[in-house]
């Protein structure tokens, strides 16, 4: 839920990568301040915001004065900061390795590979590209997703928020191949009530920005 906790602030713009963090906050159910950014009006390029995140990007989270950027890092940080939600394996849990692998595979491999393909960029030799080849990325992604229902089996974690949101977004725009492993995983994570609630709230926020 949103609240008035200045100790935890989420700078957010709808229909951006920040949507995954909105969903994460819904799953965490912790009070926080939502700072809605109007990108069309340049809210992300103001001196005030650039003083927080010099890249002028969302999502950006500030927790007790600590700035966290990059969606996978925010997922990892918040899941650990609020353990009562159960969205991260404990530090001594062997499942934490698979959890971290999934969290960072999206930004490190999936998005760069899909971006190169969408923009028709020549990725270069596979030995020099972090994701190898598009095809090997897809095989790695399917291996991480596994047999489900979630990345850690029956346990839903922040890694499912990150990977589920990202894979769903790319699939919607035809940037990933139609594959039953990917499509069934996206369907499962999107069936979560808090995903549906977040999606509806995003439309409300978009209407609010359009009225400004």
Order of alpha helices (4+ residues) and beta strands (2+ residues): beta-alpha-beta-alpha-beta-beta-alpha-alpha-alpha-alpha-alpha-alpha-alpha
